[in-house]
Amino acid sequence: MSRDVGGPRPPVSRDRAAAVGLVLAAAVSPQLGAAFAVTLFDELGPAGAASLRLAFAAIVLWAIWRPRLTGDLRLAGAFGVALGLMNWSFYEAIDRIPLGVAVTIEFAGPLLVAVIGSRRPLDGVWIALAAAGIVLLVDPGGGSVDAAGVGFALAAATCWMAYIYLSKRTGAAFAGGSGLALAMAVGALIVLPAGVIQAEGALAEPDLLGSALVVALASSVLPYSLELEALRRLPEAVFGVLMSVDPAIAALAGFMVLDQDLGARELLAIAMVVVASAGAASLSHR
């Protein structure tokens, strides 16, 4: 007996397909925003740029969602701490190492989320491939990559793991994007002291404020909102591995916006991490 392949698909399938589209859109926007943010570091410093980005994002999200100080505020606060530290450490990383390199190292966070607790032998292969790619990228002993930049990228990876777990729970605990708005405000406050120290008086310069607003919209408001909606529809593991295109997009953005050329070794390492992520995604549990 044949199936009616032309019949309507289950709503769950349509919902899942929409969520995948949200994740892919959320992957492109922040890489372009990050590349543009690097151009602000000379005047603001990484912490100053991160501080303005988070502050503008919080203002926009509060204007849209008008959150109330009710519900699980500790959860929103923890989400905000992860958000703030993730952005700050990532900006410190891309101030020292190329954007594609930083994102590839940072991507170890969501990849671990995707396979953590798995007993499938093949997942060990993907992790080993990704680890080999990161080691090849870092080139330990070669001195070609700034060690502090690598450390900040690894810190961002850890914060990204916390972000994935806390974002899904925040999305379930708060209506719409109100939980994200609360968390963004907390993240801005976390980074503000370091931002004031690094940027000094430049935080109030009008032209820099306008540029920081663009970065906030591209890097925080749009992608985090899309990711929050995607995480309402997708398991954390699936979300984590769908972001596998991030390192490749970051390398392309770094090349186009910042003129950051990567050699054959770096491109091979990035490809290894992307393949590992895609392999994990293709076998991910429902």
C-alpha positions as CSV (number, residue, x, y, z in Angstrom):
1,M,0.0,0.0,0.0
2,S,1.5,3.3,-1.1
3,R,1.8,6.4,1.1
4,D,0.1,9.7,0.1
5,V,3.4,11.7,-0.2
6,G,1.4,14.7,-1.4
7,G,-0.7,15.0,1.7
8,P,-0.2,17.6,4.4
9,R,2.9,17.2,6.6
10,P,2.5,17.0,10.3
11,P,2.6,20.4,12.1
12,V,5.7,19.3,14.0
13,S,7.6,18.9,10.8
14,R,6.7,22.5,9.6
15,D,7.6,23.8,13.1
16,R,10.9,22.1,13.0
17,A,11.7,23.4,9.5
18,A,10.9,26.9,10.6
19,A,13.2,26.6,13.6
20,V,16.0,25.4,11.3
21,G,15.5,28.5,9.2
22,L,15.7,30.7,12.3
23,V,18.9,29.1,13.4
24,L,20.6,29.6,10.0
25,A,19.5,33.2,9.9
26,A,20.8,33.7,13.4
27,A,24.2,32.3,12.3
28,V,24.8,34.9,9.6
29,S,23.9,38.1,11.4
30,P,26.2,38.0,14.4
31,Q,29.3,37.2,12.3
32,L,28.8,40.3,10.2
33,G,28.1,42.2,13.4
34,A,31.3,40.9,15.0
35,A,33.4,41.8,12.0
36,F,32.1,45.3,12.1
37,A,32.6,45.5,15.9
38,V,36.3,44.9,15.5
39,T,36.6,48.3,13.7
40,L,35.4,49.9,17.0
41,F,38.1,48.4,19.2
42,D,40.7,51.1,18.7
43,E,38.4,53.7,20.2
44,L,36.3,51.6,22.6
45,G,38.4,48.5,23.4
46,P,36.7,45.1,23.3
47,A,35.0,45.6,26.7
48,G,33.7,49.1,25.7
49,A,32.3,47.7,22.4
50,A,30.7,44.8,24.2
51,S,29.2,47.1,26.8
52,L,27.6,49.4,24.3
53,R,26.4,46.5,22.3
54,L,24.7,44.9,25.3
55,A,23.3,48.2,26.5
56,F,21.7,49.1,23.2
57,A,20.4,45.6,22.8
58,A,18.8,45.8,26.3
59,I,17.2,49.1,25.5
60,V,15.7,47.8,22.2
61,L,14.4,44.6,23.8
62,W,12.9,46.4,26.8
63,A,11.1,48.8,24.4
64,I,9.7,45.9,22.4
65,W,8.8,43.5,25.2
66,R,8.3,45.8,28.3
67,P,9.2,42.9,30.7
68,R,7.9,42.9,34.3
69,L,10.1,42.1,37.2
70,T,8.2,38.9,38.0
71,G,8.8,35.2,37.4
72,D,12.0,33.3,37.8
73,L,14.4,36.3,38.1
74,R,17.3,34.2,39.2
75,L,17.1,32.2,36.0
76,A,17.0,35.4,33.9
77,G,19.9,36.7,36.0
78,A,22.0,33.6,35.4
79,F,21.2,33.8,31.7
80,G,22.3,37.4,31.7
81,V,25.6,36.6,33.4
82,A,26.3,33.9,30.7
83,L,25.3,36.4,28.0
84,G,27.5,39.2,29.2
85,L,30.6,37.1,29.8
86,M,30.2,35.3,26.5
87,N,30.1,38.6,24.6
88,W,33.0,40.2,26.5
89,S,35.3,37.2,26.3
90,F,34.5,36.7,22.6
91,Y,35.3,40.4,21.8
92,E,38.6,40.1,23.8
93,A,39.4,37.0,21.6
94,I,38.7,38.6,18.2
95,D,40.8,41.6,19.3
96,R,43.8,39.2,19.4
97,I,43.1,36.5,16.8
98,P,41.2,36.3,13.4
99,L,37.4,36.1,13.6
100,G,37.2,32.7,11.9
101,V,39.8,31.2,14.3
102,A,38.0,32.6,17.3
103,V,34.6,31.4,16.3
104,T,36.0,27.9,15.4
105,I,37.5,27.6,18.9
106,E,34.3,29.0,20.5
107,F,32.2,26.5,18.7
108,A,33.6,23.7,20.8
109,G,30.9,24.8,23.3
110,P,27.7,24.0,21.3
111,L,29.4,20.9,19.8
112,L,29.9,19.5,23.3
113,V,26.3,20.3,24.2
114,A,25.2,18.3,21.1
115,V,27.0,15.1,22.1
116,I,27.3,15.3,25.8
117,G,25.9,12.2,27.5
118,S,25.8,10.3,24.2
119,R,26.8,6.6,24.2
120,R,27.2,6.4,20.4
121,P,30.7,5.5,19.4
122,L,30.5,7.7,16.2
123,D,29.9,10.8,18.4
124,G,33.4,10.1,19.8
125,V,34.7,10.3,16.3
126,W,33.1,13.7,15.7
127,I,34.5,15.0,18.9
128,A,38.0,13.7,18.1
129,L,37.8,15.3,14.6
130,A,36.7,18.6,16.0
131,A,39.4,18.5,18.7
132,A,42.0,17.7,16.1
133,G,40.8,20.7,14.0
134,I,41.1,23.0,17.0
135,V,44.5,21.8,17.9
136,L,45.6,22.3,14.3
137,L,44.1,25.7,14.3
138,V,45.8,26.8,17.6
139,D,49.2,25.3,16.5
140,P,50.5,24.7,20.0
141,G,54.2,25.4,20.2
142,G,54.2,27.2,16.8
143,G,53.5,30.6,18.2
144,S,51.3,31.6,15.3
145,V,48.2,32.2,17.4
146,D,48.0,34.6,20.4
147,A,47.7,32.4,23.5
148,A,45.5,35.0,25.3
149,G,43.2,35.2,22.4
150,V,42.8,31.4,22.4
151,G,42.1,31.5,26.2
152,F,39.4,34.1,25.7
153,A,37.8,32.0,22.9
154,L,37.8,29.0,25.1
155,A,36.1,31.0,27.9
156,A,33.5,32.2,25.3
157,A,32.9,28.5,24.4
158,T,32.2,27.7,28.0
159,C,29.8,30.6,28.3
160,W,28.1,29.5,25.1
161,M,27.4,26.1,26.6
162,A,25.7,27.8,29.6
163,Y,23.9,30.1,27.2
164,I,22.3,27.2,25.3
165,Y,21.0,25.6,28.4
166,L,19.8,28.8,30.1
167,S,18.3,30.2,26.9
168,K,15.9,27.3,26.4
169,R,14.8,27.4,30.1
170,T,14.4,31.2,30.0
171,G,12.3,30.9,26.8
172,A,10.0,28.4,28.5
173,A,9.7,30.5,31.8
174,F,9.0,33.9,30.2
175,A,6.5,35.0,27.6
176,G,7.9,36.2,24.3
177,G,11.2,37.8,24.6
178,S,10.7,39.3,28.0
179,G,13.2,36.9,29.6
180,L,15.8,37.8,27.0
181,A,15.2,41.5,27.7
182,L,15.8,41.0,31.4
183,A,18.9,38.9,30.7
184,M,20.3,41.4,28.3
185,A,20.1,44.2,30.9
186,V,21.9,42.0,33.4
187,G,24.6,41.2,30.8
188,A,25.1,44.9,30.1
189,L,25.6,45.7,33.8
190,I,28.1,42.8,34.1
191,V,30.3,44.2,31.4
192,L,29.8,48.0,32.1
193,P,32.6,48.5,34.6
194,A,35.3,47.0,32.3
195,G,33.7,48.9,29.4
196,V,34.1,52.2,31.2
197,I,37.7,51.5,32.1
198,Q,38.7,50.6,28.6
199,A,36.7,53.1,26.6
200,E,37.0,56.0,29.0
201,G,35.2,59.0,27.5
202,A,34.7,57.4,24.1
203,L,31.5,55.7,25.3
204,A,29.6,59.0,24.8
205,E,30.9,59.9,21.3
206,P,27.9,60.2,19.0
207,D,29.4,58.5,15.9
208,L,30.6,55.6,18.0
209,L,27.2,55.3,19.6
210,G,25.6,55.0,16.2
211,S,28.0,52.3,15.1
212,A,27.5,50.4,18.4
213,L,23.7,50.5,17.8
214,V,24.2,48.8,14.4
215,V,26.4,46.2,16.0
216,A,23.8,45.6,18.8
217,L,21.0,45.0,16.3
218,A,23.1,42.7,14.1
219,S,24.9,40.8,16.8
220,S,22.4,40.7,19.7
221,V,18.8,41.7,19.1
222,L,18.2,39.9,15.8
223,P,20.2,36.6,16.4
224,Y,19.3,36.1,20.1
225,S,15.7,36.7,19.4
226,L,15.8,34.2,16.5
227,E,17.7,31.7,18.6
228,L,15.2,32.0,21.5
229,E,12.3,31.2,19.2
230,A,14.3,28.3,17.6
231,L,15.0,26.8,21.0
232,R,11.3,26.8,21.8
233,R,10.9,24.3,18.9
234,L,14.2,22.4,18.9
235,P,16.1,20.2,21.4
236,E,19.3,21.7,22.7
237,A,21.5,19.1,21.0
238,V,19.9,19.7,17.6
239,F,20.2,23.5,18.0
240,G,23.9,23.1,19.0
241,V,24.9,21.2,15.9
242,L,22.8,23.3,13.5
243,M,25.2,26.1,14.2
244,S,27.9,24.1,12.5
245,V,28.1,26.8,9.7
246,D,29.3,29.4,12.1
247,P,33.1,28.9,11.7
248,A,32.8,29.0,7.9
249,I,30.6,32.1,8.0
250,A,32.9,33.8,10.4
251,A,36.0,33.1,8.3
252,L,34.2,34.6,5.2
253,A,33.1,37.7,7.2
254,G,36.6,38.2,8.5
255,F,37.9,38.0,4.9
256,M,35.3,40.3,3.4
257,V,35.0,43.0,6.1
258,L,38.4,42.8,7.9
259,D,40.7,41.5,5.1
260,Q,41.8,38.6,7.3
261,D,43.4,36.0,5.1
262,L,43.6,32.5,6.4
263,G,46.2,30.0,5.2
264,A,45.6,26.4,4.1
265,R,46.2,25.0,7.6
266,E,43.6,27.3,9.2
267,L,41.0,26.6,6.4
268,L,41.6,22.8,6.8
269,A,41.1,23.1,10.6
270,I,37.9,25.1,10.2
271,A,36.6,22.6,7.7
272,M,37.4,19.7,10.1
273,V,35.3,21.4,12.8
274,V,32.4,22.1,10.4
275,V,32.4,18.5,9.1
276,A,32.5,17.2,12.7
277,S,29.5,19.3,13.6
278,A,27.6,18.4,10.5
279,G,28.3,14.7,11.1
280,A,26.9,15.0,14.6
281,A,23.9,16.8,13.3
282,S,23.1,14.1,10.7
283,L,22.9,11.5,13.4
284,S,21.3,13.6,16.1
285,H,18.5,12.1,18.2
286,R,15.0,13.5,17.6
